[in-house]
Amino acid sequence: MDAAIFQTLFEVRRQDPIPTRELQPLIEASLAEGHHFLQRLAREAEEGSNTFQGAGEAFFFAYQDGRLVGTAGLNLDPFEKDPNVGRVRRVYVLPGYRGQGIARRLLQTVLKHNRFPILHLRSTPEACRLYESLGFTPTGRDNPTHRKVCQASI
């Protein structure tokens, strides 16, 4: 199947509150890859400590054929003391769905929603090229690994 056609077969949408039960297959897959951030996402959403519902925050989900296959969020950066700095967080796509443009579409949706003048993120080496293609630049640090100066849209 043509990749351009295949990319149109998934949907990105925002959901409040975060559907923590629906995240379980992604949590299991991410844990198998050594990532704990989706497990933290579910725990924090259930506790109410981070619901991605603050000013300028949002969380997005990618679905293909009704199945949740990816996530991406936007928070006020919890590691900064500056209300002008947002953070792209909890970006994940199930391994069997990678390479279809899902992460790119999730990130484009985050960027479209963004109101923060500066965005930070922490990337894995495998994802750096994607982030850099969307205008993020390496910081030379472990956290954040990338930064983007934005014209906020909200």
PyMOL commands that place a pseudoatom at each C-alpha (Angstrom):
pseudoatom trace, name=CA, resn=MET, resi=1, chain=A, elem=C, hetatm=0, pos=[0.000, 0.000, 0.000]
pseudoatom trace, name=CA, resn=ASP, resi=2, chain=A, elem=C, hetatm=0, pos=[1.239, 3.510, -0.823]
pseudoatom trace, name=CA, resn=ALA, resi=3, chain=A, elem=C, hetatm=0, pos=[2.655, 5.156, 2.351]
pseudoatom trace, name=CA, resn=ALA, resi=4, chain=A, elem=C, hetatm=0, pos=[0.848, 8.449, 1.644]
pseudoatom trace, name=CA, resn=ILE, resi=5, chain=A, elem=C, hetatm=0, pos=[-2.487, 6.625, 1.490]
pseudoatom trace, name=CA, resn=PHE, resi=6, chain=A, elem=C, hetatm=0, pos=[-1.686, 4.514, 4.547]
pseudoatom trace, name=CA, resn=GLN, resi=7, chain=A, elem=C, hetatm=0, pos=[-0.933, 7.642, 6.608]
pseudoatom trace, name=CA, resn=THR, resi=8, chain=A, elem=C, hetatm=0, pos=[-4.492, 8.874, 6.166]
pseudoatom trace, name=CA, resn=LEU, resi=9, chain=A, elem=C, hetatm=0, pos=[-5.924, 5.776, 7.861]
pseudoatom trace, name=CA, resn=PHE, resi=10, chain=A, elem=C, hetatm=0, pos=[-5.269, 6.970, 11.400]
pseudoatom trace, name=CA, resn=GLU, resi=11, chain=A, elem=C, hetatm=0, pos=[-6.890, 9.692, 13.454]
pseudoatom trace, name=CA, resn=VAL, resi=12, chain=A, elem=C, hetatm=0, pos=[-5.400, 12.021, 16.065]
pseudoatom trace, name=CA, resn=ARG, resi=13, chain=A, elem=C, hetatm=0, pos=[-7.697, 13.415, 18.717]
pseudoatom trace, name=CA, resn=ARG, resi=14, chain=A, elem=C, hetatm=0, pos=[-7.644, 15.031, 22.124]
pseudoatom trace, name=CA, resn=GLN, resi=15, chain=A, elem=C, hetatm=0, pos=[-9.375, 13.368, 25.056]
pseudoatom trace, name=CA, resn=ASP, resi=16, chain=A, elem=C, hetatm=0, pos=[-10.001, 14.757, 28.530]
pseudoatom trace, name=CA, resn=PRO, resi=17, chain=A, elem=C, hetatm=0, pos=[-9.586, 13.040, 30.885]
pseudoatom trace, name=CA, resn=ILE, resi=18, chain=A, elem=C, hetatm=0, pos=[-6.806, 10.725, 29.809]
pseudoatom trace, name=CA, resn=PRO, resi=19, chain=A, elem=C, hetatm=0, pos=[-8.295, 7.234, 29.278]
pseudoatom trace, name=CA, resn=THR, resi=20, chain=A, elem=C, hetatm=0, pos=[-5.896, 5.348, 31.540]
pseudoatom trace, name=CA, resn=ARG, resi=21, chain=A, elem=C, hetatm=0, pos=[-7.482, 1.900, 31.039]
pseudoatom trace, name=CA, resn=GLU, resi=22, chain=A, elem=C, hetatm=0, pos=[-7.173, 2.247, 27.290]
pseudoatom trace, name=CA, resn=LEU, resi=23, chain=A, elem=C, hetatm=0, pos=[-3.439, 2.946, 27.678]
pseudoatom trace, name=CA, resn=GLN, resi=24, chain=A, elem=C, hetatm=0, pos=[-2.644, -0.526, 29.038]
pseudoatom trace, name=CA, resn=PRO, resi=25, chain=A, elem=C, hetatm=0, pos=[-1.446, -2.103, 25.748]
pseudoatom trace, name=CA, resn=LEU, resi=26, chain=A, elem=C, hetatm=0, pos=[0.842, 0.886, 25.137]
pseudoatom trace, name=CA, resn=ILE, resi=27, chain=A, elem=C, hetatm=0, pos=[2.117, 0.760, 28.707]
pseudoatom trace, name=CA, resn=GLU, resi=28, chain=A, elem=C, hetatm=0, pos=[2.975, -2.936, 28.334]
pseudoatom trace, name=CA, resn=ALA, resi=29, chain=A, elem=C, hetatm=0, pos=[4.719, -2.382, 24.994]
pseudoatom trace, name=CA, resn=SER, resi=30, chain=A, elem=C, hetatm=0, pos=[6.683, 0.608, 26.291]
pseudoatom trace, name=CA, resn=LEU, resi=31, chain=A, elem=C, hetatm=0, pos=[7.768, -1.281, 29.422]
pseudoatom trace, name=CA, resn=ALA, resi=32, chain=A, elem=C, hetatm=0, pos=[9.017, -4.115, 27.195]
pseudoatom trace, name=CA, resn=GLU, resi=33, chain=A, elem=C, hetatm=0, pos=[11.223, -1.506, 25.489]
pseudoatom trace, name=CA, resn=GLY, resi=34, chain=A, elem=C, hetatm=0, pos=[12.472, -0.209, 28.839]
pseudoatom trace, name=CA, resn=HIS, resi=35, chain=A, elem=C, hetatm=0, pos=[10.366, 2.977, 28.904]
pseudoatom trace, name=CA, resn=HIS, resi=36, chain=A, elem=C, hetatm=0, pos=[8.393, 3.853, 32.038]
pseudoatom trace, name=CA, resn=PHE, resi=37, chain=A, elem=C, hetatm=0, pos=[6.903, 7.177, 30.982]
pseudoatom trace, name=CA, resn=LEU, resi=38, chain=A, elem=C, hetatm=0, pos=[3.486, 5.842, 29.951]
pseudoatom trace, name=CA, resn=GLN, resi=39, chain=A, elem=C, hetatm=0, pos=[3.189, 4.006, 33.241]
pseudoatom trace, name=CA, resn=ARG, resi=40, chain=A, elem=C, hetatm=0, pos=[3.931, 7.360, 34.955]
pseudoatom trace, name=CA, resn=LEU, resi=41, chain=A, elem=C, hetatm=0, pos=[1.382, 9.058, 32.691]
pseudoatom trace, name=CA, resn=ALA, resi=42, chain=A, elem=C, hetatm=0, pos=[-1.377, 6.688, 33.808]
pseudoatom trace, name=CA, resn=ARG, resi=43, chain=A, elem=C, hetatm=0, pos=[-0.414, 6.921, 37.472]
pseudoatom trace, name=CA, resn=GLU, resi=44, chain=A, elem=C, hetatm=0, pos=[-0.229, 10.733, 37.430]
pseudoatom trace, name=CA, resn=ALA, resi=45, chain=A, elem=C, hetatm=0, pos=[-3.536, 11.014, 35.552]
pseudoatom trace, name=CA, resn=GLU, resi=46, chain=A, elem=C, hetatm=0, pos=[-5.264, 8.722, 38.068]
pseudoatom trace, name=CA, resn=GLU, resi=47, chain=A, elem=C, hetatm=0, pos=[-3.757, 10.608, 41.029]
pseudoatom trace, name=CA, resn=GLY, resi=48, chain=A, elem=C, hetatm=0, pos=[-4.579, 13.955, 39.449]
pseudoatom trace, name=CA, resn=SER, resi=49, chain=A, elem=C, hetatm=0, pos=[-0.981, 15.175, 39.774]
pseudoatom trace, name=CA, resn=ASN, resi=50, chain=A, elem=C, hetatm=0, pos=[-0.628, 15.682, 35.999]
pseudoatom trace, name=CA, resn=THR, resi=51, chain=A, elem=C, hetatm=0, pos=[-3.753, 15.613, 33.868]
pseudoatom trace, name=CA, resn=PHE, resi=52, chain=A, elem=C, hetatm=0, pos=[-2.479, 17.750, 30.961]
pseudoatom trace, name=CA, resn=GLN, resi=53, chain=A, elem=C, hetatm=0, pos=[-5.395, 20.115, 31.580]
pseudoatom trace, name=CA, resn=GLY, resi=54, chain=A, elem=C, hetatm=0, pos=[-3.512, 23.208, 32.782]
pseudoatom trace, name=CA, resn=ALA, resi=55, chain=A, elem=C, hetatm=0, pos=[-3.333, 26.430, 30.787]
pseudoatom trace, name=CA, resn=GLY, resi=56, chain=A, elem=C, hetatm=0, pos=[-1.950, 25.619, 27.340]
pseudoatom trace, name=CA, resn=GLU, resi=57, chain=A, elem=C, hetatm=0, pos=[-1.670, 21.907, 28.076]
pseudoatom trace, name=CA, resn=ALA, resi=58, chain=A, elem=C, hetatm=0, pos=[-3.189, 19.066, 26.056]
pseudoatom trace, name=CA, resn=PHE, resi=59, chain=A, elem=C, hetatm=0, pos=[-2.848, 15.368, 25.440]
pseudoatom trace, name=CA, resn=PHE, resi=60, chain=A, elem=C, hetatm=0, pos=[-3.413, 13.694, 22.076]
pseudoatom trace, name=CA, resn=PHE, resi=61, chain=A, elem=C, hetatm=0, pos=[-4.067, 10.125, 21.004]
pseudoatom trace, name=CA, resn=ALA, resi=62, chain=A, elem=C, hetatm=0, pos=[-3.611, 8.412, 17.649]
pseudoatom trace, name=CA, resn=TYR, resi=63, chain=A, elem=C, hetatm=0, pos=[-6.071, 5.699, 16.654]
pseudoatom trace, name=CA, resn=GLN, resi=64, chain=A, elem=C, hetatm=0, pos=[-5.933, 3.314, 13.743]
pseudoatom trace, name=CA, resn=ASP, resi=65, chain=A, elem=C, hetatm=0, pos=[-9.016, 1.212, 13.034]
pseudoatom trace, name=CA, resn=GLY, resi=66, chain=A, elem=C, hetatm=0, pos=[-10.342, 2.172, 16.477]
pseudoatom trace, name=CA, resn=ARG, resi=67, chain=A, elem=C, hetatm=0, pos=[-7.204, 0.957, 18.278]
pseudoatom trace, name=CA, resn=LEU, resi=68, chain=A, elem=C, hetatm=0, pos=[-5.063, 3.325, 20.331]
pseudoatom trace, name=CA, resn=VAL, resi=69, chain=A, elem=C, hetatm=0, pos=[-1.601, 3.228, 18.741]
pseudoatom trace, name=CA, resn=GLY, resi=70, chain=A, elem=C, hetatm=0, pos=[0.156, 6.426, 19.857]
pseudoatom trace, name=CA, resn=THR, resi=71, chain=A, elem=C, hetatm=0, pos=[0.295, 9.323, 22.296]
pseudoatom trace, name=CA, resn=ALA, resi=72, chain=A, elem=C, hetatm=0, pos=[1.833, 12.781, 22.707]
pseudoatom trace, name=CA, resn=GLY, resi=73, chain=A, elem=C, hetatm=0, pos=[1.327, 15.530, 25.242]
pseudoatom trace, name=CA, resn=LEU, resi=74, chain=A, elem=C, hetatm=0, pos=[2.119, 19.142, 25.965]
pseudoatom trace, name=CA, resn=ASN, resi=75, chain=A, elem=C, hetatm=0, pos=[2.729, 20.408, 29.507]
pseudoatom trace, name=CA, resn=LEU, resi=76, chain=A, elem=C, hetatm=0, pos=[4.139, 23.401, 31.245]
pseudoatom trace, name=CA, resn=ASP, resi=77, chain=A, elem=C, hetatm=0, pos=[7.742, 22.246, 31.642]
pseudoatom trace, name=CA, resn=PRO, resi=78, chain=A, elem=C, hetatm=0, pos=[7.890, 20.841, 35.201]
pseudoatom trace, name=CA, resn=PHE, resi=79, chain=A, elem=C, hetatm=0, pos=[11.684, 21.171, 35.260]
pseudoatom trace, name=CA, resn=GLU, resi=80, chain=A, elem=C, hetatm=0, pos=[11.708, 24.916, 34.562]
pseudoatom trace, name=CA, resn=LYS, resi=81, chain=A, elem=C, hetatm=0, pos=[10.511, 27.804, 36.706]
pseudoatom trace, name=CA, resn=ASP, resi=82, chain=A, elem=C, hetatm=0, pos=[9.334, 29.739, 33.650]
pseudoatom trace, name=CA, resn=PRO, resi=83, chain=A, elem=C, hetatm=0, pos=[5.650, 29.819, 32.577]
pseudoatom trace, name=CA, resn=ASN, resi=84, chain=A, elem=C, hetatm=0, pos=[6.801, 30.500, 29.000]
pseudoatom trace, name=CA, resn=VAL, resi=85, chain=A, elem=C, hetatm=0, pos=[8.443, 27.082, 28.638]
pseudoatom trace, name=CA, resn=GLY, resi=86, chain=A, elem=C, hetatm=0, pos=[6.358, 24.102, 27.604]
pseudoatom trace, name=CA, resn=ARG, resi=87, chain=A, elem=C, hetatm=0, pos=[7.439, 20.507, 27.294]
pseudoatom trace, name=CA, resn=VAL, resi=88, chain=A, elem=C, hetatm=0, pos=[6.530, 17.865, 24.728]
pseudoatom trace, name=CA, resn=ARG, resi=89, chain=A, elem=C, hetatm=0, pos=[6.014, 14.681, 26.725]
pseudoatom trace, name=CA, resn=ARG, resi=90, chain=A, elem=C, hetatm=0, pos=[4.916, 11.069, 26.595]
pseudoatom trace, name=CA, resn=VAL, resi=91, chain=A, elem=C, hetatm=0, pos=[5.399, 10.626, 22.838]
pseudoatom trace, name=CA, resn=TYR, resi=92, chain=A, elem=C, hetatm=0, pos=[4.980, 6.966, 21.976]
pseudoatom trace, name=CA, resn=VAL, resi=93, chain=A, elem=C, hetatm=0, pos=[3.832, 4.842, 19.037]
pseudoatom trace, name=CA, resn=LEU, resi=94, chain=A, elem=C, hetatm=0, pos=[3.376, 1.085, 19.259]
pseudoatom trace, name=CA, resn=PRO, resi=95, chain=A, elem=C, hetatm=0, pos=[6.289, -0.686, 17.540]
pseudoatom trace, name=CA, resn=GLY, resi=96, chain=A, elem=C, hetatm=0, pos=[4.126, -2.322, 14.853]
pseudoatom trace, name=CA, resn=TYR, resi=97, chain=A, elem=C, hetatm=0, pos=[2.745, 1.075, 13.811]
pseudoatom trace, name=CA, resn=ARG, resi=98, chain=A, elem=C, hetatm=0, pos=[5.992, 2.999, 13.487]
pseudoatom trace, name=CA, resn=GLY, resi=99, chain=A, elem=C, hetatm=0, pos=[7.152, 4.353, 10.165]
pseudoatom trace, name=CA, resn=GLN, resi=100, chain=A, elem=C, hetatm=0, pos=[3.653, 5.412, 9.098]
pseudoatom trace, name=CA, resn=GLY, resi=101, chain=A, elem=C, hetatm=0, pos=[3.852, 9.089, 10.074]
pseudoatom trace, name=CA, resn=ILE, resi=102, chain=A, elem=C, hetatm=0, pos=[1.863, 8.681, 13.292]
pseudoatom trace, name=CA, resn=ALA, resi=103, chain=A, elem=C, hetatm=0, pos=[4.473, 10.273, 15.572]
pseudoatom trace, name=CA, resn=ARG, resi=104, chain=A, elem=C, hetatm=0, pos=[4.932, 13.128, 13.099]
pseudoatom trace, name=CA, resn=ARG, resi=105, chain=A, elem=C, hetatm=0, pos=[1.187, 13.797, 12.978]
pseudoatom trace, name=CA, resn=LEU, resi=106, chain=A, elem=C, hetatm=0, pos=[0.942, 13.666, 16.774]
pseudoatom trace, name=CA, resn=LEU, resi=107, chain=A, elem=C, hetatm=0, pos=[3.809, 16.147, 17.063]
pseudoatom trace, name=CA, resn=GLN, resi=108, chain=A, elem=C, hetatm=0, pos=[2.351, 18.425, 14.381]
pseudoatom trace, name=CA, resn=THR, resi=109, chain=A, elem=C, hetatm=0, pos=[-0.897, 18.441, 16.368]
pseudoatom trace, name=CA, resn=VAL, resi=110, chain=A, elem=C, hetatm=0, pos=[0.998, 19.328, 19.545]
pseudoatom trace, name=CA, resn=LEU, resi=111, chain=A, elem=C, hetatm=0, pos=[2.801, 22.151, 17.721]
pseudoatom trace, name=CA, resn=LYS, resi=112, chain=A, elem=C, hetatm=0, pos=[-0.458, 23.454, 16.254]
pseudoatom trace, name=CA, resn=HIS, resi=113, chain=A, elem=C, hetatm=0, pos=[-1.990, 23.543, 19.745]
pseudoatom trace, name=CA, resn=ASN, resi=114, chain=A, elem=C, hetatm=0, pos=[1.093, 25.051, 21.393]
pseudoatom trace, name=CA, resn=ARG, resi=115, chain=A, elem=C, hetatm=0, pos=[0.913, 28.438, 23.159]
pseudoatom trace, name=CA, resn=PHE, resi=116, chain=A, elem=C, hetatm=0, pos=[4.356, 28.350, 24.771]
pseudoatom trace, name=CA, resn=PRO, resi=117, chain=A, elem=C, hetatm=0, pos=[7.109, 30.538, 23.237]
pseudoatom trace, name=CA, resn=ILE, resi=118, chain=A, elem=C, hetatm=0, pos=[9.708, 27.867, 24.053]
pseudoatom trace, name=CA, resn=LEU, resi=119, chain=A, elem=C, hetatm=0, pos=[9.333, 24.094, 23.976]
pseudoatom trace, name=CA, resn=HIS, resi=120, chain=A, elem=C, hetatm=0, pos=[11.635, 21.503, 25.488]
pseudoatom trace, name=CA, resn=LEU, resi=121, chain=A, elem=C, hetatm=0, pos=[11.744, 17.738, 25.160]
pseudoatom trace, name=CA, resn=ARG, resi=122, chain=A, elem=C, hetatm=0, pos=[13.899, 14.791, 26.031]
pseudoatom trace, name=CA, resn=SER, resi=123, chain=A, elem=C, hetatm=0, pos=[14.511, 12.479, 23.103]
pseudoatom trace, name=CA, resn=THR, resi=124, chain=A, elem=C, hetatm=0, pos=[15.839, 9.022, 22.547]
pseudoatom trace, name=CA, resn=PRO, resi=125, chain=A, elem=C, hetatm=0, pos=[18.647, 8.820, 19.973]
pseudoatom trace, name=CA, resn=GLU, resi=126, chain=A, elem=C, hetatm=0, pos=[16.249, 7.057, 17.571]
pseudoatom trace, name=CA, resn=ALA, resi=127, chain=A, elem=C, hetatm=0, pos=[13.764, 9.951, 17.581]
pseudoatom trace, name=CA, resn=CYS, resi=128, chain=A, elem=C, hetatm=0, pos=[16.191, 12.876, 17.268]
pseudoatom trace, name=CA, resn=ARG, resi=129, chain=A, elem=C, hetatm=0, pos=[15.908, 13.111, 13.492]
pseudoatom trace, name=CA, resn=LEU, resi=130, chain=A, elem=C, hetatm=0, pos=[12.113, 13.387, 13.681]
pseudoatom trace, name=CA, resn=TYR, resi=131, chain=A, elem=C, hetatm=0, pos=[12.232, 16.173, 16.269]
pseudoatom trace, name=CA, resn=GLU, resi=132, chain=A, elem=C, hetatm=0, pos=[14.944, 18.021, 14.378]
pseudoatom trace, name=CA, resn=SER, resi=133, chain=A, elem=C, hetatm=0, pos=[12.906, 17.826, 11.157]
pseudoatom trace, name=CA, resn=LEU, resi=134, chain=A, elem=C, hetatm=0, pos=[10.145, 19.680, 13.053]
pseudoatom trace, name=CA, resn=GLY, resi=135, chain=A, elem=C, hetatm=0, pos=[12.469, 22.521, 14.060]
pseudoatom trace, name=CA, resn=PHE, resi=136, chain=A, elem=C, hetatm=0, pos=[13.785, 21.344, 17.429]
pseudoatom trace, name=CA, resn=THR, resi=137, chain=A, elem=C, hetatm=0, pos=[17.498, 21.907, 17.949]
pseudoatom trace, name=CA, resn=PRO, resi=138, chain=A, elem=C, hetatm=0, pos=[19.843, 19.843, 20.127]
pseudoatom trace, name=CA, resn=THR, resi=139, chain=A, elem=C, hetatm=0, pos=[20.786, 21.451, 23.440]
pseudoatom trace, name=CA, resn=GLY, resi=140, chain=A, elem=C, hetatm=0, pos=[23.890, 19.363, 24.082]
pseudoatom trace, name=CA, resn=ARG, resi=141, chain=A, elem=C, hetatm=0, pos=[22.370, 18.356, 27.434]
pseudoatom trace, name=CA, resn=ASP, resi=142, chain=A, elem=C, hetatm=0, pos=[20.697, 15.231, 28.764]
pseudoatom trace, name=CA, resn=ASN, resi=143, chain=A, elem=C, hetatm=0, pos=[17.536, 17.048, 29.829]
pseudoatom trace, name=CA, resn=PRO, resi=144, chain=A, elem=C, hetatm=0, pos=[16.193, 18.661, 27.790]
pseudoatom trace, name=CA, resn=THR, resi=145, chain=A, elem=C, hetatm=0, pos=[17.905, 17.181, 24.767]
pseudoatom trace, name=CA, resn=HIS, resi=146, chain=A, elem=C, hetatm=0, pos=[16.066, 19.504, 22.354]
pseudoatom trace, name=CA, resn=ARG, resi=147, chain=A, elem=C, hetatm=0, pos=[14.570, 22.980, 22.302]
pseudoatom trace, name=CA, resn=LYS, resi=148, chain=A, elem=C, hetatm=0, pos=[12.337, 24.920, 19.908]
pseudoatom trace, name=CA, resn=VAL, resi=149, chain=A, elem=C, hetatm=0, pos=[11.593, 28.622, 19.885]
pseudoatom trace, name=CA, resn=CYS, resi=150, chain=A, elem=C, hetatm=0, pos=[8.017, 28.944, 18.661]
pseudoatom trace, name=CA, resn=GLN, resi=151, chain=A, elem=C, hetatm=0, pos=[5.473, 31.371, 17.439]
pseudoatom trace, name=CA, resn=ALA, resi=152, chain=A, elem=C, hetatm=0, pos=[2.780, 30.089, 19.764]
pseudoatom trace, name=CA, resn=SER, resi=153, chain=A, elem=C, hetatm=0, pos=[-0.583, 29.641, 18.059]
pseudoatom trace, name=CA, resn=ILE, resi=154, chain=A, elem=C, hetatm=0, pos=[-2.935, 29.864, 21.051]
for i in range(1, 154): cmd.bond("trace and resi %d" % i, "trace and resi %d" % (i + 1))
show_as sticks, trace
zoom trace
